[in-house]
Amino acid sequence: MRLVLLTLATLFLIPLHADPKSHYMIHCMGCHLMNGQGVPPEVPGFNEEFALLAQTGVGRSYLVRVPGASQSPISDAELAELLNWMLDKYAPEQDITPYTASEVTRHRTKILADPKAERTRLLAGNTH
């Protein structure tokens, strides 16, 4: 019995690393479906605009800062892996620079109060 308790206690102390798809299912599917479809009008799907945003500095920052991403309880490295998995899945034909943990760290703490308005502004080309 003592060995069982010690084993269980040890398991709770070892951090488990989930793969990006699992993180997507846990932290993103509440708003985006598995196929990348959103819940309009507030939550956009991952269409061609997703790749467009990932190709600019301000767009990449936006994708890190959306509440579901920035507030998820995963590390910056895991969020970078998740965003890269999403790019591979939802923009596979695009040649987009992969996210890094340091890039996520740089942007993640900047609060994004109105994601919909920011996305509209960015896609309209108003980056100032």
N, C-alpha and C positions, 0 to 999 in steps of 0.2 A: 504494500500500500504506500509506504514511504517513497519507494522508487517511482511509482505512478504519479504521485503528487509532485515530486521533484521534476520529472519529465514534463508534466503539464505546465509547471511554473516556468521552466526553461523555454518552452515553446512560445509562451506569451512574451518573453523578453527578446526573442529573436525577431527582428523586423522582417516581414514578408515582402518580397518585391513582386508586384503584379506586373504583368506585361501591359503595353500601351492599350491593346484592345480591351482588356479588363478595366483599365482606368476609364476608357471611353464609356464603357457600359455602366460603370458606377457613377461617374461624375458628369457625363454629357448627355446620356440618353433620356434624362428627364425633360430635356428641351429639344434635343435633336434625335431623330430616330436612327436606327442602325444604318439605314441607307443614306444618312446625311440630310434627310428632309427636315425642315424646320417646322415651327408652329406659327404661321403667319398670323397677325402682322408683326408681332414683336420679335419672334425668333426666326431668323433667316435660315434657309437651307445652305448646304455647302455646294454652291454652284460655281460658275466661272468667277464670280466676285470673290470667292474665298481665295482662289489662286492670285487674283489681282492684288488683294490686300497683302498676301504673303510675299509679294515682290517689291514692296516699298518699306522703308524704315518705319514710317508712321503706321502703316497697315500692319506690319509685324508686331509693333508695340500694341496696337489695338487687339490683335488676336490673343496676345498674352493676357491683356487686361480685362477681357470680358469676364463678368462675374463668375461664371461657372468654371473658368480656367484659373483665374487669379485667386479665387477663394477656395479652390479644392485643397484638401488636406494632403497633397502629395508634394514631394520635393521639387525644387527647380529643375533638377536633372530629369526627374520623371515627367514633369510637364513638358520639357523640351522633347523627350521621347514620344510623348502623346501627340504633340503638335506635328512632329515629323511623321508619325504613323498616319495622322489625319491627312497630311499633304500627300503621302503615298497612296492613300485610299481614295481621296476625293479630288485630287488634282494630279493623277499619275503621269499625264503627258507633259506636265510642266517641269522645267528645269529650275527648281527653287532651292536656294541655299538652305540647308538644314538649320534648325534652331540649335542653339547651344545652351547649356545650363547658365552660363554667365549672361547671355542675352536675356534669358527669362528673368534672372535676378535683377537686372538693370531696370526692367519694365514692370515687374509684377506688383510692386508696392504703390504704383501710381494709380490712385482710385479713378475708376471710370464710372461716373455718376449716371450717364445716360447712353448706354451702348447703341441704341437705335439711332439717336441723333448723331452720334460720333461716326457711325458706319455710313449714314447718309451723307454727312459732310465729307468724309474721306473719298467715297465713291464719286462725289460730284467734283472732286479735284481740289477741294478747299482744305489744304493741308496746313494752313496757318491759324 
